[in-house]
Amino acid sequence: MKKYILKIFLLALIMLGLGTIKCQARIYTNDPTVNSGGTVTVTVTSQETVGAYTVEISSNSGVTFTGVSGPSGVTTQRKGTNGITGITTTGTNTLAYYTFSVPTVTSDTTYQVVFASSDMADVNLGTVASSTATATITVKAPTQQSNPTPSTKPSPTPVTLTFSNASGTMYTTGSVRFRSYYDTSDNNNIIQTLSKGTEVTITGKSSDNKWYRVKYGGKTGYISSDYLTSTKPETPPSAEPSTQPSAEPEEQKSNDSSLKSLSINGVEITPEFDSKVFNYDANILDTTVTQVEVLAEVNDEKAKYEIIGNTDLKNGENIISVAVTAEDGTVSRYDIKLIIGVIETASPEQTPVATQTTNQNQLSKKQIAIIAGIAIVALLVIILLIRHFRKNDDIDFGETDYSFLKNDEAIQNKEKEQEKDKKQEFLDGFDNNDDDDGRKKGGKHF
């Protein structure tokens, strides 16, 4: 009997342990690929939806950490040099966006960045176990050009234009290309480059007024209308026009879409501005602020920028973006997460710790339900086993007093026998008293 009861309690303890095991939430990352010397973003994600967390970099050998930000809807705060702490009442799987600058390489190279999570909790204040994840960043080396023999490609066919007949004499306003076809995307159609003031004969004009069909040196070709004038220059060209194509400055465009500086007037942004860092944080306690002045300066004077989201600000989180467009159309975006007012929730650094402490001192509702269920099942099993063994006569109770397990009827019979014996003893004693009295009176007893 003792062995059966011991087994039942061991089984209950095992089930209790299984019911109170912490939830596991393994974090994982993407494995991005980036060109040599570029900037790359690594996203850290949790398999389980969490309400509070901290993520930090354990190692990032070979690449340079430039910034970190949290997802939209999560209140975040920087922790240490490269960590971030987040809290949300609705839960999130995305934890952080980390940016790194990679070195210049001559061959494809991979680098590994190890992230570690801590102070993890779900939205119901349940403890979530910490874990680590490794991101593999592949840096692609520049393609090596081996000076191949130029191949003759057929000129691409642009949109066909209609030319009406025209006549007259015009002059070039600068160094301009005399083409066999009205298409500036193909340098194979260049007949030659004409110098400023070269006289040409007009034979036609396009329907969109952008091209002239001209004759020069016995050849018919096309010149952009932007480079021709009917006014004869005062000084004739001093040299014969070159027969070799020359580069057109207007076609060489910069791809620099970076900022030289970025700030909010009267408000500090973190981290300190760096043209290679694209995410920043700022905070204003005054809840009456509805707009801010964003100050930006581009590195390339030919680049343009647009500020988005610095007006109609609301209390809480606001995203201000500065979109920079390079001369060739390349676009970069700098984001500032601006918090208006004081966040009423506990600070992100404190909340996960408090959550962890709370859950160490008290069980969640789910765990309490599991424990209660296990206890009820164990109690029922013990009762059924006791009732089963009470019906069997071959139980060896040993020296221990298990009289409470005897049959109720047997106990009652024993009590009746004892009562009967007591009555008999009383009657016997009464008879003995009568005999003594008789001897005292008559000396004899009949």
Buried (B, 14 or more C-beta within 10 A) or exposed (E): BEEEEEEBEEBBEEBBEEBBEEBEBBBBBEEBEBBBEBBBBBBBBBEBBBBBBBBBBEEBEBBEBBBBBBBEEBBBBBBEEBBBBBBBEEBBEBBBBBBBBBEEBEEEBEBBBBBBBBBBBBBEBBBBBBBEBEBBBBBBEEEEEEEEEEEEEEBEEEEEBEBEEBEEEBBBBEBBBBBBBBBBEBBBBBBBBBBBBBBBBBBBBBEEEEBBBBEBEEEEBBBBBEBBEEEEBEEEBEEEBEEEEEEBEEEEEBEBBBBEEBBBEEBEBEBEBBBBBBBBBBBBEEEEBEEBEBEBEBBBEEBEBEBEBBEEBEBEBBEBBBBBBBBEEBEBBBBBBBBBBEBEEBEBBEBBBBBBEEBEEEBBEEBEEBBEEBEEBBEEBBEEBEEEBBEEEEEEEEEEEEEEEEEEEEEEEEEEEEEEEEEEEEEEEEEEEEEEEEEEEEEEEE
